[in-house]
Structures are given as C-alpha cells and as structure tokens.
Amino acid sequence: MLKKNNLKQKGPSWFEVGLGALLSVILGIALGAAYLVAKPVGKVTAIPKDAPAGAVYYIEGATDLNRSTLGAKRKSFAGGESVVVDEGELNAFFASLKPAVAPPPAPKPGDKNPPPAPDAKTFDTSALNARIREGRIQFGDTVSFNVFGISGSFVVQSVGTFVKRGPIFEFDPDTFMVGGCPMERLIFIRGWVMKQLLFNHPEPDDVASAWGRLVDVSIDGNKLRLKMP
C-alpha cells in the first residue's frame, strides 16, 4: 500500500519535463513568427528618409507591363538566342503565368438553389513582381490568406542574384521576408516557403527548356541578361 502511494506522489519524469519545455519553445517561436508575419509592410515608391528602426517596406517593380517586345524576345530565347529583358517585360511574362479565374455561374431565374461560391483558398497569390536595381533582383507578391475563418494578406519579398547550381541557374536570396518576418537564415524551410508563396506558377515548357541551356545570368543596371552558348 505504501509503495502505491509513493508512485502516485511521484512527479513528472525528466522526459515529460523536457517535452513540455520543447513544446513551449516551439509554441513561442510560432507565435513570434506569426506576429512578425502580421507586421504591416509599407508599400512605397521610395524608402522614406526618416524611416523608423525596424520598419519594413516594399517597392514594386514597373507595373506598366511591356508586352510589345515580350513575344519576340520569348521566341528568340526559346530558339537559343541570348536576350536582355527589363522589369516591364519580366512582369508581363509573370502576369501571363497567372491562370485566369472563371467567374461563378450566374443563378438561373427562379432557381431556389443558386450555385455555391468557390471555396476560398488557404493561401492565394497574385502575379509575381520583379524589380531590378543595383545588380540585384527583387521578387515580390501579395499573398491573401483564409485560415479558420480569419482572412487577410501579407507581402512576401526576396532580394538576391542568380547562381549556378549543377547544370542550372537558380535564384539565390540575400534577404527573404514574409511580412515582417526575416526567413533567409531558415535554410531548411526557406526553399519550400519560397516555392509555395513566390515561385508557385510553373513556367512554360519552352522557357524552362531554354533556361536549362543558359551559360550565364547577370544583372546589368536595371536589366537581366540571359546568355546562351
């Protein structure tokens, strides 16, 4: 009987204490990250001179989409020729990758059961936006979310250059911000998050095939140079 009472009075094991502490740390990190993601990001045309410490800003690239030269340059690129593209041409290309959303069917007269509205996506991105300045390229997007009935949006932006990994050139970020949360050092999940929130529209086969043949990708001023053999 005394032995049973001793067992009942015994506290949690070291494993349980450690597990509880670990879960508390994970929860704290998750809440801190959520707070930073929700931090407002100012969309501006230039960084204010009196910007407060810790403020996060987002400057979009040219949105006056330059479609007039895009078709010819894309054809040349797919055919194996080197091309030079600017922000407008890049953003026109990215806009073409965003699939059009079909409007819901209109209800028929006298229909008591109109067609339901499409379910809101958990995360929904718009067309990717590029901005080229001072030898670096920025990719950004505004992501809408709907989680457990809570909806809103946040800005995702990343600045970097291109490096060759194996046979192909890849974007290599110096900075990567989800809202106000810096994620460039989270190497193990950074690539996955970028793929989900930035580079989530598959490129056309002709462009993907031509990209794999590039021998150099460089940034010159506010233009992107794609060099073929």
Buried (B, 14 or more C-beta within 10 A) or exposed (E): EEEEEEEEEEEEEEEEEEEEEEEEEEEEEEEEBEEBBEBEBEEEEEEEEEEEEEBBBBBBBBEEBBBEBBEEBBEBBBEEEBBEBBBBBBBBBBBBBEEEEEEEEEEEEEEEEEEEEEEEEEBEBEBBBBBBBEEBBBBBBBBBBBEEEEEEEBBBBBBBBBEEEEEEBEBEBEEBBBBBBEBBEBEEEBBEBBEEBBBBEEBEEEBEEBBEEBEEBBBEEBBBBBEBE
